[in-house]
Amino acid sequence: MIARITKFVQPLLGSGAFMTFSKSSIIQATEQLVNIVFGLFVTVYMARVFGPDKFGVWSLATSIILVSATSLKYGLDLAIIRHCSDDTKSHDSFLASAIVMRLINAVGFMLLAAIAGYFTYPEGAVGYELLLIMLPVLLFIPLETLEAWFRATKNATVPAIARITAILTGSALKIALVAFGASMALVGVAHVVQLALVGVLLLVFYLKRGLKLKFDAALPRQVRELYVLGAPLFITTLANMVYMRCDVMMLAALKGDHEVGVYAAATRIYEAAQIAPVVLMTAAAPFLFRSYRNNLHQFLRLFQVLLTYFNVVFIAISVVVCLLSPFLIHLLFGEAYHESALILAIQIVGLVFVAQGVATEYWWIARGRLVVSMKRTLAGAVANVLLNLLLIPPFGAVGAAIASVLTVFITGIGVHLLLGRGGRHLFRLQAKQRFSLEGILTSEPPAASPPDRPLP
C-alpha cells in the first residue's frame, strides 16, 4: 500500500516547482494567520470597549472602505501576474499604467462613497466623519499592484513582510489609541496608516531593487486596454463584494448601528474560520492540477475524496462552534454581545458550503472555465441582496445570518445544477461521498470510468 501511495504521489510532487509552490503557500498561510490572529484580537478589544452601537458604526465604515479598496483593483491581479511572469516583456511601463488606472478608480470610488454617505448618514453623524477620514487611504491602494509583480517573480516573502508589518503596526496603534480613550476619528487614522503602509512598503522594496516605473507615451493606450481587459473581471469582483458585504450595509440602512454591531461580532469569528478551506485548497492545488493534466480518472476520484473529507471536517467544526457559540461570544466579546451567539450559531453552518465553494472553484479553474466563476458570483450577489431584503426587515441580524447561509449554499452547491453538463457532473460528485483512496491509487482506471479526456 505504501509503495502504491508513493507511486501516486511522486509524479505529483514534481521537482523544484513543487518546492517553490510549497514555500509560497507556507509564506502566504503564515501571512493570513498573522492577519487573522491580530485582526481578531484588535476587533474583540475594540468591540468590548466601543459597545455594540459604536462598534456597528466602525464596522460599517470599514466595510465601505474594504469594498472600495477591492473593487478599484478592477479584478486585474491575475492578469498582472500573468504579464509579469513573461521574462521576455518589459514590465515598468505596464505596471505604471496599471497603477494609474487604479488611481483613477480610487478617485472615482472616493467621490462615489462620499456622495452616497452624504445622502445616507444623518447630519453630523460620527459614521460619516469616520468615513471621510478613511477614504483618502484609497489613493495608496493602487501601489499594491506591485504585489502582483513580486508574486509573478516567485517572491512571496516581500508582500508577506509588507502585510505583516502593516497589520502589526496598525494593531499596535489602534489598541493604544482605544486604550487611552482616543476618539473614533483618531482610530480611523490608525486604520488608514495600516492600509497605506502595505503599498508604501511594496514601493520601497520595488525601488530598492533598482527597478522603476515608466510613465511614457504608451500609458493612455495601455490604460484603455486594461479597462477593456478587466471589464468582466471587474463585474465579478464588484459582485463578490456585494455578495460578501451587502449584509452589513443593508443592516445599517434597515435596522441601525446596534444590529450591525452584534452581527459584525459574530461575523469576525465566521470569517476567521473561512481561511481554513482556502489554506487546505492552496496545499492541494498542485496535486489536483497535475492529476487533471495527467489522468482525468485520477483527478475525478481525488477531487471526490477531497469534497467528502471537506464535508466531514467542516461539518464537525460547524457543530462544535455552534454548540460553543454562547461561550465563545461571552469569552471574546462579553455579555453586551449576547445576541451575537445565535447569529454565530446560524452563520457557522455556512462554513460547510463555503468549503465546498472554495474547493469547486478549482474544478472550474482546472477546466479553464473562468466565466463560470463570474456566473456563480453574480448568482450569489443577486441571491444575497434578495434574501437580505426579504429577511432583514422581520428578523434583523438573525435574518442576515440566515441569508448568508442560504447564499453560500446556492453558490457552493445549488447553482451547479444550472451550469450545464460539467456543473451537473460536479453536483453529482458533491452528492456522492467517497472515503477510500483505493480507486485513485490503481494504475489502470476501472472499466466503468468515463473516457480519459477533458470534460466538455
Secondary structure in CASP SS format (residue, H / E / C, confidence):
PFRMAT SS
TARGET T0000
AUTHOR 0000-0000-0000
METHOD secondary structure of the structure
MODEL  1
M C 1.00
I H 1.00
A H 1.00
R H 1.00
I H 1.00
T H 1.00
K H 1.00
F H 1.00
V H 1.00
Q H 1.00
P H 1.00
L H 1.00
L H 1.00
G C 1.00
S C 1.00
G H 1.00
A H 1.00
F H 1.00
M H 1.00
T H 1.00
F H 1.00
S H 1.00
K H 1.00
S H 1.00
S H 1.00
I H 1.00
I H 1.00
Q H 1.00
A H 1.00
T H 1.00
E H 1.00
Q H 1.00
L H 1.00
V H 1.00
N H 1.00
I H 1.00
V H 1.00
F H 1.00
G H 1.00
L H 1.00
F H 1.00
V H 1.00
T H 1.00
V H 1.00
Y H 1.00
M H 1.00
A H 1.00
R H 1.00
V H 1.00
F H 1.00
G H 1.00
P H 1.00
D H 1.00
K H 1.00
F H 1.00
G H 1.00
V H 1.00
W H 1.00
S H 1.00
L H 1.00
A H 1.00
T H 1.00
S H 1.00
I H 1.00
I H 1.00
L H 1.00
V H 1.00
S H 1.00
A H 1.00
T H 1.00
S H 1.00
L C 1.00
K C 1.00
Y C 1.00
G C 1.00
L C 1.00
D H 1.00
L H 1.00
A H 1.00
I H 1.00
I H 1.00
R H 1.00
H H 1.00
C H 1.00
S C 1.00
D C 1.00
D C 1.00
T C 1.00
K C 1.00
S C 1.00
H C 1.00
D H 1.00
S H 1.00
F H 1.00
L H 1.00
A H 1.00
S H 1.00
A H 1.00
I H 1.00
V H 1.00
M H 1.00
R H 1.00
L H 1.00
I H 1.00
N H 1.00
A H 1.00
V H 1.00
G H 1.00
F H 1.00
M H 1.00
L H 1.00
L H 1.00
A H 1.00
A H 1.00
I H 1.00
A H 1.00
G H 1.00
Y H 1.00
F H 1.00
T H 1.00
Y C 1.00
P C 1.00
E C 1.00
G C 1.00
A C 1.00
V H 1.00
G H 1.00
Y H 1.00
E H 1.00
L H 1.00
L H 1.00
L H 1.00
I H 1.00
M H 1.00
L H 1.00
P H 1.00
V H 1.00
L H 1.00
L H 1.00
F C 1.00
I H 1.00
P H 1.00
L H 1.00
E H 1.00
T H 1.00
L H 1.00
E H 1.00
A H 1.00
W H 1.00
F H 1.00
R H 1.00
A H 1.00
T C 1.00
K C 1.00
N C 1.00
A C 1.00
T H 1.00
V H 1.00
P H 1.00
A H 1.00
I H 1.00
A H 1.00
R H 1.00
I H 1.00
T H 1.00
A H 1.00
I H 1.00
L H 1.00
T H 1.00
G H 1.00
S H 1.00
A H 1.00
L H 1.00
K H 1.00
I H 1.00
A H 1.00
L H 1.00
V H 1.00
A H 1.00
F C 1.00
G C 1.00
A C 1.00
S C 1.00
M H 1.00
A H 1.00
L H 1.00
V H 1.00
G H 1.00
V H 1.00
A H 1.00
H H 1.00
V H 1.00
V H 1.00
Q H 1.00
L H 1.00
A H 1.00
L H 1.00
V H 1.00
G H 1.00
V H 1.00
L H 1.00
L H 1.00
L H 1.00
V H 1.00
F H 1.00
Y H 1.00
L H 1.00
K H 1.00
R C 1.00
G C 1.00
L C 1.00
K C 1.00
L C 1.00
K C 1.00
F C 1.00
D C 1.00
A C 1.00
A C 1.00
L H 1.00
P H 1.00
R H 1.00
Q H 1.00
V H 1.00
R H 1.00
E H 1.00
L H 1.00
Y H 1.00
V H 1.00
L H 1.00
G H 1.00
A H 1.00
P H 1.00
L H 1.00
F H 1.00
I H 1.00
T H 1.00
T H 1.00
L H 1.00
A H 1.00
N H 1.00
M H 1.00
V H 1.00
Y H 1.00
M H 1.00
R H 1.00
C H 1.00
D H 1.00
V H 1.00
M H 1.00
M H 1.00
L H 1.00
A H 1.00
A H 1.00
L H 1.00
K C 1.00
G C 1.00
D H 1.00
H H 1.00
E H 1.00
V H 1.00
G H 1.00
V H 1.00
Y H 1.00
A H 1.00
A H 1.00
A H 1.00
T H 1.00
R H 1.00
I H 1.00
Y H 1.00
E H 1.00
A H 1.00
A H 1.00
Q C 1.00
I H 1.00
A H 1.00
P H 1.00
V H 1.00
V H 1.00
L H 1.00
M H 1.00
T H 1.00
A H 1.00
A H 1.00
A H 1.00
P H 1.00
F H 1.00
L H 1.00
F H 1.00
R H 1.00
S H 1.00
Y H 1.00
R H 1.00
N H 1.00
N C 1.00
L H 1.00
H H 1.00
Q H 1.00
F H 1.00
L H 1.00
R H 1.00
L H 1.00
F H 1.00
Q H 1.00
V H 1.00
L H 1.00
L H 1.00
T H 1.00
Y H 1.00
F H 1.00
N H 1.00
V H 1.00
V H 1.00
F H 1.00
I H 1.00
A H 1.00
I H 1.00
S H 1.00
V H 1.00
V H 1.00
V H 1.00
C H 1.00
L H 1.00
L H 1.00
S H 1.00
P H 1.00
F H 1.00
L H 1.00
I H 1.00
H H 1.00
L H 1.00
L H 1.00
F C 1.00
G C 1.00
E H 1.00
A H 1.00
Y H 1.00
H C 1.00
E C 1.00
S H 1.00
A H 1.00
L H 1.00
I H 1.00
L H 1.00
A H 1.00
I H 1.00
Q H 1.00
I C 1.00
V C 1.00
G H 1.00
L H 1.00
V H 1.00
F H 1.00
V H 1.00
A H 1.00
Q H 1.00
G H 1.00
V H 1.00
A H 1.00
T H 1.00
E H 1.00
Y H 1.00
W H 1.00
W H 1.00
I H 1.00
A H 1.00
R C 1.00
G C 1.00
R C 1.00
L H 1.00
V H 1.00
V H 1.00
S H 1.00
M H 1.00
K H 1.00
R H 1.00
T H 1.00
L H 1.00
A H 1.00
G H 1.00
A H 1.00
V H 1.00
A H 1.00
N H 1.00
V H 1.00
L H 1.00
L H 1.00
N H 1.00
L H 1.00
L H 1.00
L H 1.00
I H 1.00
P H 1.00
P H 1.00
F H 1.00
G C 1.00
A H 1.00
V H 1.00
G H 1.00
A H 1.00
A H 1.00
I H 1.00
A H 1.00
S H 1.00
V H 1.00
L H 1.00
T H 1.00
V H 1.00
F H 1.00
I H 1.00
T H 1.00
G H 1.00
I C 1.00
G H 1.00
V H 1.00
H H 1.00
L H 1.00
L H 1.00
L C 1.00
G H 1.00
R H 1.00
G H 1.00
G H 1.00
R H 1.00
H H 1.00
L H 1.00
F H 1.00
R H 1.00
L H 1.00
Q H 1.00
A H 1.00
K C 1.00
Q C 1.00
R C 1.00
F C 1.00
S C 1.00
L C 1.00
E H 1.00
G H 1.00
I H 1.00
L H 1.00
T C 1.00
S C 1.00
E C 1.00
P C 1.00
P C 1.00
A C 1.00
A C 1.00
S C 1.00
P C 1.00
P C 1.00
D C 1.00
R C 1.00
P C 1.00
L C 1.00
P C 1.00
END
